[in-house]
Amino acid sequence: MTGPIPSPNIWNDPEIYEIENTALDRPRRIEAALAAHRPVDGARVLDLGCGSGFHLQRWAELGAARVVGAEPHPPLTALARARVETLPAAARARISVVAAGAEALPLPDGSIDVMHARWAYFFGSGCEPGLAELERVMAPGGLACVVDNDLTVRSTFGDWFVAAYPAYDPAATERFWRRQGWARESLLVTWEFERRADLEAVVRIEFPPVAAERILAAHPTPTADYAVVLRTRRF
């Protein structure tokens, strides 16, 4: 297969995915864990698979010297660029959005200090071309961070995922990342939706219809705990 692999959630329902982004990890535990490895203040940041640009402004607010959002899906690239245009001039001047996938980035060698990818591309075996491209664009001493579901520990979302996608092999994914030399840490975060209807909408874009309705019938609240893994590698 050539070109980006279609995302089953944000590609089809970017408005609902925006709700999901807002609800996930409101205390910003993921961000704090990333900062403990390497603060973005003064860094050249690449948000890889940036989608509609949800995190771009935040990197600028945290003091990044330059922020590049890379997104291969044209409608999302357009949304990210439109979002940047609404920002204050000081932030807008430091953010750019490029139409590109992880395997071929229009960036100079050694030009990135921090790479962030959240539920984008780097899911395990098959992402080797993107890992090779990181070797090229990361600066010496730079830090790459990949955020994904952690199915090696129990969580409400993880239990839903395992039941809905029984063919997924988390052990194989972990073996892949160990072979690639990446470190990992597990974080427990939370979905905190303002309305039950928002959780229902998000569950329906994240899971097949039968699984989604089963989940919603058994889960009456607007919140759910969620285990994630932060994978990191120094260059």
For each residue, the residues with C-beta under 8 A, 3 or more apart:
1: 5
2:
3: 72 101
4: 72 73 101
5: 1
6: 11
7: 10 11 12 73
8: 11 12 205
9: 12 13 16 17 20 205 206
10: 7 13 14 17 51 52 76
11: 6 7 8 14 73 75 76
12: 7 8 9 205
13: 9 10 16 17 205
14: 10 11 17 18 51 52 75 76 79
15: 18 19
16: 9 13 19 20 201 202 205
17: 9 10 13 14 20 21 51 52 202 205
18: 14 15 21 22 52 54
19: 15 16 22 23 193 198 201 202
20: 9 16 17 23 24 191 202 205 206
21: 17 18 24 54
22: 18 19
23: 19 20 26 191 192 193 194 198 199 202
24: 20 21 189 190 191 226
25: 28 29 30 31 189 190 226 228
26: 23 190 192
27: 189
28: 25 31 32
29: 25 32 33 187 188 189
30: 25 33 34 118 147 187 189 228 230
31: 25 28 34 35 58
32: 28 29 35 36
33: 29 30 36 37 185 187 230
34: 30 31 37 38 40 114 116 145 230
35: 31 32 38 39 40 62
36: 32 33
37: 33 34 143 145 232
38: 34 35 43 113 114 142 143
39: 35 43 62 63
40: 34 35 43 45 59 62 63 64 114
41: 62 63 64
42: 63 64 65
43: 38 39 40 64 65 113 114
44: 64 65 66 68 111 112 113 114 139
45: 40 59 64 66 67 68 112 113 114 115 116
46: 68 70 105 107 112 114 115 116 137
47: 50 53 55 56 59 67 68 69 70 116 117
48: 70 102 105 115 116 117 120 121 130
49: 70 71 72 102 117 118 119 120 121
50: 47 53 54 55 56 69 70 71 76 80 97 120
51: 10 14 17 54 71 76 79 80 120
52: 10 14 17 18 76 79 80 83
53: 47 50 56 57 69 71 79 80 81 83 84 97
54: 18 21 50 51
55: 47 50 58 59 116 118
56: 47 50 53 59 60 67 69 80 83 84 95 97
57: 53 60 61 83 84 87 91 95
58: 31 55 61 62
59: 40 45 47 55 56 62 64 67 95 116
60: 56 57 63 64 67 87 90 91 94 95
61: 57 58 91
62: 35 39 40 41 58 59
63: 39 40 41 42 60
64: 40 41 42 43 44 45 59 60 67 94 114
65: 42 43 44 94
66: 44 45 94 96
67: 45 47 56 59 60 64 94 95 96
68: 44 45 46 47 95 96 97 98 107 112
69: 47 50 53 56 80 84 95 96 97 98
70: 46 47 48 49 50 97 98 100 101 102 105
71: 49 50 51 53 76 77 80 97 98 99 100
72: 3 4 49 77 99 100 101
73: 4 7 11 76 77
74: 77 78 99
75: 11 14 78 79
76: 10 11 14 50 51 52 71 73 79 80
77: 71 72 73 74 80 81 97 98 99
78: 74 75 81 82
79: 14 51 52 53 75 76 82 83
80: 50 51 52 53 56 69 71 76 77 83 84 97
81: 53 77 78 84 85 97
82: 78 79 85 86
83: 52 53 56 57 79 80 86 87
84: 53 56 57 69 80 81 87 92 95 96 97
85: 81 82 92
86: 82 83
87: 57 60 83 84 91 92 95
88: 91 92
89: 92 93
90: 60 93 94
91: 57 60 61 87 88 94 95
92: 84 85 87 88 89 95
93: 89 90
94: 60 64 65 66 67 90 91
95: 56 57 59 60 67 68 69 84 87 91 92
96: 66 67 68 69 84
97: 50 53 56 68 69 70 71 77 80 81 84
98: 68 69 70 71 77 105 106 107
99: 71 72 74 77
100: 70 71 72 104 105 106
101: 3 4 70 72 104 121 130
102: 48 49 70 105 117 120 121 122 127 129 130 133 134
103: 129 130 133
104: 100 101 133
105: 46 48 70 98 100 102 133 136 137
106: 98 100
107: 46 68 98 111 112 137
108: 111 137
109: 136 137
110: 136 137 138 139 140
111: 44 107 108 137 139
112: 44 45 46 68 107 115 137 138 139 142
113: 38 43 44 45 138 139 141 142 143
114: 34 38 40 43 44 45 46 64 142 143 144 145
115: 45 46 48 112 134 137 138 142 143 144 145
116: 34 45 46 47 48 55 59 145 147
117: 47 48 49 102 120 121 122 144 145 146 147
118: 30 49 55 146 147
119: 49 147 148 149
120: 48 49 50 51 102 117
121: 48 49 101 102 117 127 130
122: 102 117 127 130 131 146 148 231
123: 126 127 148 173
124: 127 172 173 176 177
125: 128 172 173 176
126: 123
127: 102 121 122 123 124 130 131
128: 125 131 132
129: 102 103 132 133
130: 48 101 102 103 121 122 127 133 134
131: 122 127 128 134 135 180
132: 128 129 135 136
133: 102 103 104 105 129 130 136 137
134: 102 115 130 131 137 138 144 235
135: 131 132 138 235
136: 105 109 110 132 133
137: 46 105 107 108 109 110 111 112 115 133 134
138: 110 112 113 115 134 135 142 144 235
139: 44 110 111 112 113 142 235
140: 110 235
141: 113 234 235
142: 38 112 113 114 115 138 139 234 235
143: 37 38 113 114 115 232 233 234 235
144: 114 115 117 134 138 232 233 235
145: 34 37 114 115 116 117 230 231 232
146: 117 118 122 182 230 231 232
147: 30 116 117 118 119 228 229 230 231
148: 119 122 123 228 229 231
149: 119 157 158 161 227 228 229
150: 153 155 158 186 187 227 228 229
151: 158 161 162 168 170 227
152: 170 171 174 186 229
153: 150 158 186 188 227
154: 158 159 227
155: 150 158 159 188 225 226 227
156: 159 160 219 224 225 226
157: 149 160 161 191 224 225 226 227
158: 149 150 151 153 154 155 161 162 226 227
159: 154 155 156 162 163
160: 156 157 163 164 203 207 211 215
161: 149 151 157 158 164 165 168 207
162: 151 158 159 165 166 168
163: 159 160 166 211 214
164: 160 161 207 208 211 215
165: 161 162 168
166: 162 163
167:
168: 151 161 162 165
169: 172 173
170: 151 152 173 174
171: 152 174 175
172: 124 125 169 175 176
173: 123 124 125 169 170 176 177
174: 152 170 171 177 178 184
175: 171 172 178 179
176: 124 125 172 173 179 180
177: 124 173 174 180 182 184 231
178: 174 175 181 182
179: 175 176
180: 131 176 177 233
181: 178 233
182: 146 177 178 231 232 233
183: 231 232 233
184: 174 177 229 230 231 232
185: 33 229 230 232
186: 150 152 153 227 228 229 230
187: 29 30 33 150 227 228 229 230
188: 29 153 155 225 226 227 228
189: 24 25 27 29 30 225 226 227 228
190: 24 25 26 223 224 225 226
191: 20 23 24 157 199 202 223 224 225 226
192: 23 26 222 223
193: 19 23 196 198 199 202 222 223
194: 23 198 222
195: 198 199 222
196: 193 199 200 220 221 222
197: 200 201
198: 19 23 193 194 195 201 202 222
199: 23 191 193 195 196 202 203 216 219 221 222 223 224
200: 196 197 203 204 216
201: 16 19 197 198 204 205
202: 16 17 19 20 23 191 193 198 199 205 206
203: 160 199 200 206 207 212 215 216
204: 200 201 207 209 212
205: 8 9 12 13 16 17 20 201 202
206: 9 20 202 203 212
207: 160 161 164 203 204 211 212 215
208: 164 211 212
209: 204 212 213
210: 213 214
211: 160 163 164 207 208 214 215
212: 203 204 206 207 208 209 215 216
213: 209 210 216 217
214: 163 210 211 217 218
215: 160 164 203 207 211 212 218 219
216: 199 200 203 212 213 219
217: 213 214
218: 214 215
219: 156 199 215 216 224
220: 196
221: 196 199 224
222: 192 193 194 195 196 198 199
223: 190 191 192 193 199
224: 156 157 190 191 199 219 221
225: 155 156 157 188 189 190 191
226: 24 25 155 156 157 158 188 189 190 191
227: 149 150 151 153 154 155 157 158 186 187 188 189
228: 25 30 147 148 149 150 186 187 188 189
229: 147 148 149 150 152 184 185 186 187
230: 30 33 34 145 146 147 184 185 186 187
231: 122 145 146 147 148 177 182 183 184
232: 37 143 144 145 146 182 183 184 185
233: 143 144 180 181 182 183
234: 141 142 143
235: 134 135 138 139 140 141 142 143 144
